[in-house]
Amino acid sequence: MGDAQCTKIKEVIENMAFTGEPVSWTRYGSGHINDTFKIECCQGNKTQSYILQRINHEIFTDPESLMKNISGVTSFLRKKIIAAGGDPMRETLNIVKSRDGREWYRDSQGNYWRAYIFIENATSYDMVRSQEDFYQSGRAFGRFQQLLADYPAEELTETIPDFHNTPVRLETFKKAVEEDICGRAGAVKAEIQFVLDREREAGIAAEMQKNGTLPLKVTHNDTKLNNIMIDDATGEGICIIDLDTIMPGLSIFDFGDSIRFGANTSAEDDPDCSHSGLSLPLFEIYTKGFLEGCQGKLTREEVDMLPMGAKLMTYECGMRFLTDFLQGDTYFRTTRENHNLDRARTQFALVADMERKWKEMEAIVEKYRGLWEDK
């Protein structure tokens, strides 16, 4: 760590209300958006660990509202967890305030920082190790929906406006095709047509939300496995982390993004899209866990739309990759030529396989519908 960065870290640590004397700090985790450090503090013969993060204010342009979202949701979760006899120190994030009583600290260079108490004896995994991991992921995100079912979602700020607004994403895509600033559209006519052929479905969920058929909920919006802490001893998913994209949204999109990422038979950027497809066993185990975790807090229409949530999130993500390819690869980080195009093709192959397996997906949801019913 360079001298300048070390000085900056020291400034931030001195202004956070940590318990004990800070003795070490090291980079932590595999995230690419925020800078994350693990801080060790000692008081007598006791050691307490913390997570310290610099919020990327180029992506999250209103860090104060972001932290207001996180503070409101985690405070609400603490009360729910305590009422259920759980452990609020392990089952939700616990914010460490700055010494002036804020949920964040702004350093002398204008950077925003926040800190959490470190959750001991639990691990987040980047890849699914077993079906049990994916089941625990579904159960944890379902429980997240259950605990926050009566949280006033409309009070949350949209940290990234129109993040999962598929019709808006489609209009951005069409504009990218029309402008074709890199001259790439001619080489991807089949992929462009794939998007346009499914235009009618792009607005289904948004229209159902608009007419009240799908209720607005608190949604996480980045429901990958590595955003869950799994207990090292029990293997249970105990805590949802990375709450930066907590926003008002649709529960079917949280479900769908997990399926898009975790139930694909290939890596997201596999150069050979023929490897991409839907694993029905993984779709089934996640659906089971998710509906168990929800404990009846979804409406009948939300349950009916779970397969469509998976399809729309995959379609939208593929469209975003293709849009970025057409615009010159300016948003998603790329490491090789046609990286975003490979990503788009993989997503579209997964959409096509979902369409082939649609009746099986619906049958799986129907199989576990009883878990949805409020007991």
ABEGO torsion letter per residue (X at the ends): XBAAAAAAAAAAAAABBBBEBBABBBBBEABAABBBBBBBBBBEABBBBBBBBBBBAAABABAAAAAAAAAAAAAAAAAAAAAAGBBAAAABBBBBBBAAGBABBBBAAGBBBBBBBBBBGBBBBABBABAAAAAAAAAAAAAAAAAAAABBAAABBBABBGAABAAAAAAAAAAAAAAGAAGAAAAAAAAAAAAAAAAAAAAAAAAAAAAGABBBBBBAGBBBAAABBBBAAAGBBABBBGAAABBBBBAAAAAAAAAAAAABABBAABABAAABBBBAAAAAAAAAAAAAAAGGABBAAAAAAAAAAAAAAAAAAAAAAAAAAAAGGAABBBABBGAAAAAAAAAAAAAAAAAAAAAAAAAAAAAAAAAABBX
